[in-house]
């Protein structure tokens, strides 16, 4: 069995969750071969990114394919600059290349870097601009004609910045520096036992799991039909991380405190084909064993009081034992395990 942890793999693999970055725009996607990904109004394929290092900058070429961008600066780039811009007249006639010429270069498959270089060479006023104005001109043209993206490895900081910039309402306007303070003040570390209650699409949950590194246990409290872990999935945690994740519905909390619920382990594979005799024997065994299971969740409750509790309250808590879709089975969540924890709560209005 692999050791818990994110690992030190710095190469992009198929199936990994990655974050695409272009200027100040971020987007989390999963790497899949021959799957179109739309980013900043462009269709791209991530096939050529597989096997490359995280942090690599790619240029989008024809057909939406990615090509690692060279860091070599063109030597033909002019270096002389004017003293000031007083004699430059912006009449729209300083550029010899027309729009049709530029479109023709694109159709030929000319890279954006070469198009920018030709724009510089065909500008009659570029050499008269100040050095600052030249840098500003080059930056503007690169942004327009060079389609570059950087592929980053997901982390708490990157995902928090991404969500805050794209959909801040989904994370309750939670800034990444505030999230960092929460993790620090909560003393979240490997081996901790933590309760997380949030409505931030799983961003806080993922941040806690990342800091714990697969060691310890996390109990996610949720309302509704099930927990929301959209942001948690973007971290791309290994299977071992989810083996330490438990979930508990808030509508069962009162029953837990009163000691009137039954916690069951949900097996990965259940044989639904049973004979009448086996079903009858199984029902009898469940009735006999029910007080013992409930007794594990009570500190001072007697057997008589448990036997007199209404039958409808002795129901299995779905999700209490089942940890995640990514692995089979789970563990019983008893009263002691639930309340001897550190709690983190982020709720929206």
C-alpha positions as CSV (number, residue, x, y, z in Angstrom):
1,X,0.0,0.0,0.0
2,X,1.3,3.4,-1.0
3,X,2.3,5.8,1.8
4,X,-0.1,8.7,2.4
5,X,1.0,12.0,0.9
6,X,0.8,14.1,-2.3
7,X,4.1,12.7,-3.5
8,X,7.0,14.5,-5.1
9,X,6.0,13.8,-8.8
10,X,6.6,17.0,-10.8
11,X,5.5,15.5,-14.1
12,X,2.0,16.0,-15.6
13,X,0.2,12.7,-15.9
14,X,-3.0,11.7,-17.6
15,X,-5.9,11.9,-15.1
16,X,-4.2,14.6,-13.0
17,X,-6.1,17.7,-12.0
18,X,-4.2,20.8,-13.0
19,X,-4.7,24.5,-13.0
20,X,-4.4,26.5,-16.3
21,X,-3.0,30.0,-15.9
22,X,-3.0,32.8,-18.5
23,X,-2.1,36.2,-17.2
24,X,-4.3,36.6,-14.1
25,X,-6.9,34.0,-15.2
26,X,-7.0,30.5,-13.7
27,X,-9.1,27.4,-14.4
28,X,-8.9,23.9,-12.9
29,X,-9.3,21.0,-15.3
30,X,-8.5,17.3,-15.5
31,X,-5.9,16.1,-18.0
32,X,-7.5,13.7,-20.5
33,X,-6.2,12.7,-24.0
34,X,-8.1,14.0,-27.0
35,X,-10.5,16.0,-24.9
36,X,-11.3,19.6,-25.8
37,X,-10.9,22.1,-23.1
38,X,-12.1,25.6,-23.5
39,X,-10.0,28.3,-21.8
40,X,-10.3,32.0,-22.5
41,X,-12.5,31.4,-25.5
42,X,-10.0,29.0,-27.1
43,X,-10.3,25.3,-27.6
44,X,-7.1,23.4,-26.6
45,X,-5.9,19.8,-26.1
46,X,-3.7,18.9,-23.2
47,X,-2.2,15.8,-24.8
48,X,1.2,17.4,-25.4
49,X,1.4,18.5,-21.7
50,X,1.6,14.9,-20.5
51,X,5.1,14.0,-19.3
52,X,6.1,17.7,-19.0
53,X,7.0,19.5,-15.8
54,X,4.5,21.4,-13.8
55,X,5.1,25.1,-14.3
56,X,5.9,24.8,-17.9
57,X,4.7,27.5,-20.2
58,X,3.0,26.4,-23.4
59,X,2.1,28.2,-26.6
60,X,-1.2,27.3,-28.3
61,X,-0.5,26.4,-31.9
62,X,-2.8,25.5,-34.8
63,X,-5.5,23.0,-34.0
64,X,-5.5,23.8,-30.3
65,X,-2.3,21.8,-29.6
66,X,0.2,22.9,-27.0
67,X,3.9,23.5,-27.7
68,X,6.4,24.2,-24.9
69,X,7.5,27.8,-25.3
70,X,11.1,28.6,-25.8
71,X,12.6,31.2,-23.4
72,X,15.0,32.4,-26.1
73,X,14.5,36.1,-26.9
74,X,14.7,37.0,-30.5
75,X,18.0,38.7,-31.3
76,X,16.5,40.9,-34.0
77,X,14.6,42.8,-31.4
78,X,15.7,46.4,-31.6
79,X,17.5,47.8,-28.6
80,X,17.9,51.4,-29.4
81,X,15.4,53.9,-27.9
82,X,14.6,57.5,-28.2
83,X,14.9,60.2,-25.5
84,X,11.2,61.0,-25.4
85,X,8.0,60.6,-27.4
86,X,7.4,64.2,-28.2
87,X,7.9,63.8,-32.0
88,X,5.7,60.6,-32.3
89,X,2.4,61.2,-34.0
90,X,-0.3,58.5,-33.5
91,X,-2.0,58.7,-36.9
92,X,-2.4,55.0,-37.4
93,X,0.1,54.9,-40.3
94,X,3.2,53.9,-38.4
95,X,2.6,50.1,-39.0
96,X,3.3,48.8,-42.5
97,X,1.7,45.5,-41.9
98,X,-2.1,45.5,-42.6
99,X,-4.7,43.4,-40.8
100,X,-4.9,41.2,-43.9
101,X,-1.1,40.6,-43.7
102,X,-1.3,39.6,-40.1
103,X,-4.2,37.2,-40.8
104,X,-2.2,35.6,-43.6
105,X,0.7,35.0,-41.3
106,X,-1.7,33.3,-38.8
107,X,-3.1,31.1,-41.6
108,X,0.5,30.0,-42.5
109,X,1.0,28.8,-38.9
110,X,3.5,31.5,-38.0
111,X,4.0,31.6,-34.2
112,X,2.8,34.5,-32.2
113,X,6.4,35.4,-31.2
114,X,7.4,35.8,-34.8
115,X,4.3,37.9,-35.6
116,X,5.3,40.3,-32.8
117,X,8.8,40.5,-34.1
118,X,7.6,41.4,-37.6
119,X,5.3,44.0,-36.1
120,X,8.3,45.6,-34.4
121,X,10.4,45.5,-37.6
122,X,7.6,47.1,-39.6
123,X,6.9,49.9,-37.2
124,X,8.3,53.2,-38.3
125,X,8.0,54.8,-34.8
126,X,9.2,51.9,-32.6
127,X,12.9,53.0,-32.5
128,X,11.8,56.6,-31.6
129,X,9.9,55.4,-28.5
130,X,11.5,55.5,-25.0
131,X,12.6,52.2,-23.5
132,X,9.6,52.1,-21.3
133,X,7.2,52.8,-24.2
134,X,8.9,50.0,-26.2
135,X,8.5,47.5,-23.4
136,X,4.8,48.5,-23.1
137,X,4.3,48.1,-26.8
138,X,5.9,44.6,-26.8
139,X,3.9,43.5,-23.8
140,X,0.6,44.7,-25.5
141,X,1.4,42.9,-28.8
142,X,2.4,39.7,-27.0
143,X,-0.8,39.6,-25.1
144,X,-2.8,40.0,-28.3
145,X,-0.9,37.6,-30.6
146,X,0.8,35.1,-28.3
147,X,-1.5,32.6,-26.8
148,X,0.5,31.3,-23.8
149,X,-0.7,29.2,-20.9
150,X,1.1,27.8,-17.9
151,X,0.1,24.5,-16.3
152,X,0.3,24.6,-12.5
153,X,0.0,22.0,-9.8
154,X,-3.1,22.5,-7.6
155,X,-2.6,23.9,-4.1
156,X,-4.6,25.7,-1.4
157,X,-3.2,29.0,-2.5
158,X,-3.7,28.6,-6.2
159,X,-7.3,27.2,-5.9
160,X,-8.3,29.8,-3.3
161,X,-7.1,32.6,-5.7
162,X,-8.8,30.9,-8.6
163,X,-12.2,30.6,-6.8
164,X,-12.0,34.1,-5.4
165,X,-11.3,35.6,-8.8
166,X,-13.8,33.5,-10.8
167,X,-16.7,32.7,-8.4
168,X,-16.2,34.4,-5.0
169,X,-19.8,33.8,-4.0
170,X,-19.3,30.1,-4.1
171,X,-16.6,30.3,-1.4
172,X,-18.4,32.9,0.8
173,X,-16.0,35.6,-0.4
174,X,-13.2,33.8,1.5
175,X,-9.7,35.2,0.6
176,X,-6.7,32.9,0.6
177,X,-4.9,34.9,3.3
178,X,-8.0,34.5,5.6
179,X,-8.1,30.8,4.8
180,X,-4.4,30.5,5.7
181,X,-5.1,32.2,9.1
182,X,-7.9,29.7,9.8
183,X,-5.6,26.8,9.2
184,X,-2.9,28.3,11.4
185,X,-5.2,29.3,14.3
186,X,-6.9,25.9,14.1
187,X,-3.4,24.2,14.4
188,X,-4.2,21.9,11.6
189,X,-1.4,19.4,11.2
190,X,-0.7,15.7,10.4
191,X,-2.4,13.4,12.9
192,X,-5.1,15.9,13.8
193,X,-8.8,15.0,14.2
194,X,-10.9,17.7,12.7
195,X,-14.5,18.5,12.1
196,X,-15.2,20.7,9.1
197,X,-18.5,22.4,8.5
198,X,-18.5,24.7,5.4
199,X,-20.4,25.9,2.4
200,X,-17.4,26.7,0.2
201,X,-17.8,23.9,-2.3
202,X,-15.2,21.9,-0.4
203,X,-12.3,24.4,-0.5
204,X,-11.8,24.5,3.3
205,X,-12.1,20.7,3.4
206,X,-9.5,20.3,0.8
207,X,-7.2,22.8,2.5
208,X,-7.4,20.9,5.7
209,X,-6.8,17.5,4.0
210,X,-3.8,19.0,2.2
211,X,-2.2,20.2,5.4
212,X,-2.8,16.9,7.2
213,X,-1.1,15.0,4.4
214,X,-3.2,11.9,4.7
215,X,-2.5,11.4,8.4
216,X,-5.3,11.8,11.0
217,X,-9.0,11.9,10.4
218,X,-11.5,14.5,9.0
219,X,-15.2,14.5,9.7
220,X,-17.2,16.6,7.3
221,X,-20.6,17.8,8.6
222,X,-23.1,18.7,5.8
223,X,-26.7,19.6,5.3
224,X,-28.9,18.4,2.5
225,X,-28.7,15.2,0.5
226,X,-24.9,15.0,0.5
227,X,-21.6,16.9,0.9
228,X,-20.4,19.3,-1.8
229,X,-16.7,18.5,-2.7
230,X,-16.3,20.2,-6.1
231,X,-13.2,22.2,-4.9
232,X,-11.9,19.2,-3.0
233,X,-11.7,17.1,-6.2
234,X,-9.6,19.8,-7.8
235,X,-6.8,19.1,-5.4
236,X,-6.3,15.7,-7.0
237,X,-5.7,13.8,-3.7
238,X,-4.7,10.2,-3.8
239,X,-7.1,7.4,-2.7
240,X,-5.3,7.1,0.7
241,X,-6.4,10.7,1.7
242,X,-10.1,9.7,1.3
243,X,-9.6,6.8,3.6
244,X,-9.3,9.3,6.5
245,X,-12.4,11.3,5.5
246,X,-15.7,10.7,7.2
247,X,-19.0,12.4,6.7
248,X,-22.0,13.1,8.9
249,X,-25.4,14.7,8.1
250,X,-26.5,17.5,10.3
251,X,-30.1,16.3,10.4
252,X,-28.9,13.3,12.4
253,X,-26.9,15.3,14.9
254,X,-29.8,15.5,17.4
255,X,-30.2,11.7,17.2
256,X,-26.5,11.3,17.8
257,X,-26.5,13.4,20.9
258,X,-29.6,11.7,22.2
259,X,-28.1,8.3,21.4
260,X,-31.0,7.1,19.4
261,X,-29.4,6.3,16.1
262,X,-27.6,3.3,14.7
263,X,-24.3,3.5,12.9
264,X,-23.4,0.9,10.4
265,X,-20.4,0.0,8.3
266,X,-21.4,0.0,4.6
267,X,-19.4,-2.7,2.8
268,X,-18.0,-2.2,-0.7
269,X,-19.9,-5.1,-2.2
270,X,-23.1,-6.4,-0.8
271,X,-24.7,-9.6,-2.0
272,X,-28.4,-8.8,-2.5
273,X,-29.4,-12.3,-3.4
274,X,-30.6,-14.0,-0.1
275,X,-32.8,-16.9,0.7
276,X,-35.9,-16.4,2.9
277,X,-34.2,-18.3,5.7
278,X,-31.0,-16.1,5.5
279,X,-33.1,-12.9,5.4
280,X,-35.1,-14.0,8.5
281,X,-31.9,-14.9,10.4
282,X,-30.2,-11.7,9.3
283,X,-33.2,-9.6,10.6
284,X,-33.1,-11.4,13.9
285,X,-29.3,-10.9,14.2
286,X,-29.8,-7.1,13.5
287,X,-32.4,-6.8,16.2
288,X,-30.3,-8.6,18.7
289,X,-27.2,-6.5,17.8
290,X,-28.9,-3.1,17.5
291,X,-28.6,-2.3,21.3
292,X,-24.9,-3.2,21.3
293,X,-24.2,-0.9,18.3
294,X,-26.1,2.0,19.9
295,X,-24.3,1.3,23.2
296,X,-21.0,2.1,21.5
297,X,-22.2,5.7,20.9
298,X,-23.4,6.3,24.5
299,X,-21.3,7.0,27.5
300,X,-23.9,6.7,30.3
301,X,-27.0,5.2,28.7
302,X,-28.5,1.9,30.1
303,X,-29.6,-1.1,28.0
304,X,-33.2,-0.7,29.2
305,X,-33.5,2.8,27.9
306,X,-32.1,1.8,24.6
307,X,-34.6,-1.1,24.3
308,X,-37.6,1.2,24.9
309,X,-36.6,3.8,22.3
310,X,-38.9,4.0,19.3
311,X,-38.0,1.6,16.5
312,X,-38.2,4.3,13.8
313,X,-35.3,6.2,15.5
314,X,-33.0,3.2,15.2
315,X,-32.1,3.7,11.6
316,X,-28.8,3.6,9.8
317,X,-27.2,6.9,9.2
318,X,-26.3,6.9,5.5
319,X,-22.9,8.3,4.9
320,X,-21.7,8.0,8.5
321,X,-19.7,4.9,7.7
322,X,-19.3,5.4,3.9
323,X,-16.4,7.8,3.5
324,X,-16.1,8.6,-0.2
325,X,-16.9,7.4,-3.7
326,X,-13.2,6.8,-4.3
327,X,-12.9,3.9,-1.9
328,X,-14.9,1.0,-0.4
329,X,-16.2,0.7,3.1
330,X,-15.7,2.9,6.1
331,X,-15.6,3.0,9.9
332,X,-18.2,3.5,12.6
333,X,-18.4,7.1,13.7
334,X,-19.1,7.1,17.4
335,X,-19.9,9.9,19.9
336,X,-16.4,10.1,21.3
337,X,-14.9,10.2,17.9
338,X,-17.1,13.0,16.8
339,X,-16.8,15.4,19.7
340,X,-13.1,15.0,20.6
341,X,-12.1,17.0,17.6
342,X,-11.0,20.5,16.4
343,X,-13.9,22.3,14.6
344,X,-13.6,24.6,11.6
345,X,-16.8,26.2,10.3
346,X,-17.4,28.5,7.3
347,X,-21.0,29.1,6.5
348,X,-22.6,31.4,3.9
349,X,-25.6,33.6,4.5
